[in-house]
Amino acid sequence: MVIKLIRISAVWCPACLIMRPRMQEIEKKFPNFEHIEYDFDLDEEMIAKYNVGEVLPVFILLDGDKEVTRLVGEKTVAEIENKLRCFE
């Protein structure tokens, strides 16, 4: 099972900037997950298939190509960890 954590953010998004160091911490705690980052403005073609709304950042957890959960907006490290632990 390959778990992918996709992060969709933008350079103009204050919540995305706040989440950057939190996600670096998450990446260290969950090294077995494949971490992928897309820019809301630059990677429009890639993120279109994920039906991302207007609220950023968006975190999508995939099992293979199947979406298993999604977090939208600014989250604490604990909130993200709680979601990810179910899939370790």
C-alpha positions as protocol buffer text, in pm:
chain_id: "A"
residue {
  index: 1
  type: MET
  ca { x: 0 y: 0 z: 0 }
}
residue {
  index: 2
  type: VAL
  ca { x: 145 y: 334 z: -108 }
}
residue {
  index: 3
  type: ILE
  ca { x: 2 y: 624 z: 87 }
}
residue {
  index: 4
  type: LYS
  ca { x: 37 y: 965 z: -73 }
}
residue {
  index: 5
  type: LEU
  ca { x: -14 y: 1293 z: 107 }
}
residue {
  index: 6
  type: ILE
  ca { x: -86 y: 1570 z: -140 }
}
residue {
  index: 7
  type: ARG
  ca { x: -60 y: 1930 z: -23 }
}
residue {
  index: 8
  type: ILE
  ca { x: -214 y: 2203 z: -235 }
}
residue {
  index: 9
  type: SER
  ca { x: -116 y: 2555 z: -139 }
}
residue {
  index: 10
  type: ALA
  ca { x: -32 y: 2898 z: -280 }
}
residue {
  index: 11
  type: VAL
  ca { x: 237 y: 3156 z: -210 }
}
residue {
  index: 12
  type: TRP
  ca { x: -25 y: 3426 z: -146 }
}
residue {
  index: 13
  type: CYS
  ca { x: -214 y: 3216 z: 111 }
}
residue {
  index: 14
  type: PRO
  ca { x: -142 y: 3313 z: 477 }
}
residue {
  index: 15
  type: ALA
  ca { x: -267 y: 2978 z: 612 }
}
residue {
  index: 16
  type: CYS
  ca { x: -41 y: 2796 z: 364 }
}
residue {
  index: 17
  type: LEU
  ca { x: 261 y: 2988 z: 494 }
}
residue {
  index: 18
  type: ILE
  ca { x: 166 y: 2901 z: 852 }
}
residue {
  index: 19
  type: MET
  ca { x: 130 y: 2534 z: 754 }
}
residue {
  index: 20
  type: ARG
  ca { x: 469 y: 2505 z: 583 }
}
residue {
  index: 21
  type: PRO
  ca { x: 676 y: 2439 z: 902 }
}
residue {
  index: 22
  type: ARG
  ca { x: 400 y: 2216 z: 1039 }
}
residue {
  index: 23
  type: MET
  ca { x: 410 y: 2004 z: 725 }
}
residue {
  index: 24
  type: GLN
  ca { x: 788 y: 1979 z: 746 }
}
residue {
  index: 25
  type: GLU
  ca { x: 739 y: 1833 z: 1093 }
}
residue {
  index: 26
  type: ILE
  ca { x: 475 y: 1591 z: 961 }
}
residue {
  index: 27
  type: GLU
  ca { x: 705 y: 1480 z: 678 }
}
residue {
  index: 28
  type: LYS
  ca { x: 974 y: 1391 z: 932 }
}
residue {
  index: 29
  type: LYS
  ca { x: 728 y: 1195 z: 1149 }
}
residue {
  index: 30
  type: PHE
  ca { x: 576 y: 1007 z: 855 }
}
residue {
  index: 31
  type: PRO
  ca { x: 867 y: 931 z: 619 }
}
residue {
  index: 32
  type: ASN
  ca { x: 691 y: 627 z: 468 }
}
residue {
  index: 33
  type: PHE
  ca { x: 426 y: 846 z: 308 }
}
residue {
  index: 34
  type: GLU
  ca { x: 489 y: 987 z: -36 }
}
residue {
  index: 35
  type: HIS
  ca { x: 466 y: 1366 z: 3 }
}
residue {
  index: 36
  type: ILE
  ca { x: 359 y: 1566 z: -301 }
}
residue {
  index: 37
  type: GLU
  ca { x: 307 y: 1942 z: -317 }
}
residue {
  index: 38
  type: TYR
  ca { x: 116 y: 2134 z: -581 }
}
residue {
  index: 39
  type: ASP
  ca { x: 87 y: 2509 z: -621 }
}
residue {
  index: 40
  type: PHE
  ca { x: -272 y: 2629 z: -661 }
}
residue {
  index: 41
  type: ASP
  ca { x: -175 y: 2876 z: -934 }
}
residue {
  index: 42
  type: LEU
  ca { x: 105 y: 2694 z: -1114 }
}
residue {
  index: 43
  type: ASP
  ca { x: -26 y: 2336 z: -1115 }
}
residue {
  index: 44
  type: GLU
  ca { x: -386 y: 2405 z: -1222 }
}
residue {
  index: 45
  type: GLU
  ca { x: -401 y: 2105 z: -1451 }
}
residue {
  index: 46
  type: MET
  ca { x: -288 y: 1865 z: -1177 }
}
residue {
  index: 47
  type: ILE
  ca { x: -514 y: 1999 z: -904 }
}
residue {
  index: 48
  type: ALA
  ca { x: -823 y: 2023 z: -1126 }
}
residue {
  index: 49
  type: LYS
  ca { x: -882 y: 1650 z: -1088 }
}
residue {
  index: 50
  type: TYR
  ca { x: -897 y: 1687 z: -706 }
}
residue {
  index: 51
  type: ASN
  ca { x: -1189 y: 1934 z: -712 }
}
residue {
  index: 52
  type: VAL
  ca { x: -1016 y: 2186 z: -486 }
}
residue {
  index: 53
  type: GLY
  ca { x: -1238 y: 2473 z: -374 }
}
residue {
  index: 54
  type: GLU
  ca { x: -1137 y: 2823 z: -270 }
}
residue {
  index: 55
  type: VAL
  ca { x: -1009 y: 2743 z: 82 }
}
residue {
  index: 56
  type: LEU
  ca { x: -640 y: 2659 z: 109 }
}
residue {
  index: 57
  type: PRO
  ca { x: -436 y: 2470 z: 199 }
}
residue {
  index: 58
  type: VAL
  ca { x: -587 y: 2135 z: 108 }
}
residue {
  index: 59
  type: PHE
  ca { x: -437 y: 1806 z: 221 }
}
residue {
  index: 60
  type: ILE
  ca { x: -551 y: 1493 z: 41 }
}
residue {
  index: 61
  type: LEU
  ca { x: -456 y: 1147 z: 157 }
}
residue {
  index: 62
  type: LEU
  ca { x: -457 y: 885 z: -118 }
}
residue {
  index: 63
  type: ASP
  ca { x: -432 y: 508 z: -98 }
}
residue {
  index: 64
  type: GLY
  ca { x: -296 y: 442 z: -444 }
}
residue {
  index: 65
  type: ASP
  ca { x: -523 y: 663 z: -656 }
}
residue {
  index: 66
  type: LYS
  ca { x: -821 y: 649 z: -419 }
}
residue {
  index: 67
  type: GLU
  ca { x: -888 y: 946 z: -192 }
}
residue {
  index: 68
  type: VAL
  ca { x: -934 y: 829 z: 168 }
}
residue {
  index: 69
  type: THR
  ca { x: -952 y: 1159 z: 353 }
}
residue {
  index: 70
  type: ARG
  ca { x: -916 y: 1533 z: 306 }
}
residue {
  index: 71
  type: LEU
  ca { x: -828 y: 1822 z: 536 }
}
residue {
  index: 72
  type: VAL
  ca { x: -906 y: 2179 z: 431 }
}
residue {
  index: 73
  type: GLY
  ca { x: -765 y: 2494 z: 584 }
}
residue {
  index: 74
  type: GLU
  ca { x: -515 y: 2557 z: 861 }
}
residue {
  index: 75
  type: LYS
  ca { x: -475 y: 2253 z: 1092 }
}
residue {
  index: 76
  type: THR
  ca { x: -261 y: 2175 z: 1394 }
}
residue {
  index: 77
  type: VAL
  ca { x: 13 y: 1915 z: 1377 }
}
residue {
  index: 78
  type: ALA
  ca { x: -197 y: 1699 z: 1614 }
}
residue {
  index: 79
  type: GLU
  ca { x: -502 y: 1714 z: 1385 }
}
residue {
  index: 80
  type: ILE
  ca { x: -297 y: 1602 z: 1086 }
}
residue {
  index: 81
  type: GLU
  ca { x: -115 y: 1332 z: 1283 }
}
residue {
  index: 82
  type: ASN
  ca { x: -447 y: 1188 z: 1407 }
}
residue {
  index: 83
  type: LYS
  ca { x: -566 y: 1146 z: 1048 }
}
residue {
  index: 84
  type: LEU
  ca { x: -236 y: 998 z: 926 }
}
residue {
  index: 85
  type: ARG
  ca { x: -191 y: 747 z: 1208 }
}
residue {
  index: 86
  type: CYS
  ca { x: -493 y: 553 z: 1082 }
}
residue {
  index: 87
  type: PHE
  ca { x: -301 y: 474 z: 764 }
}
residue {
  index: 88
  type: GLU
  ca { x: 48 y: 388 z: 892 }
}
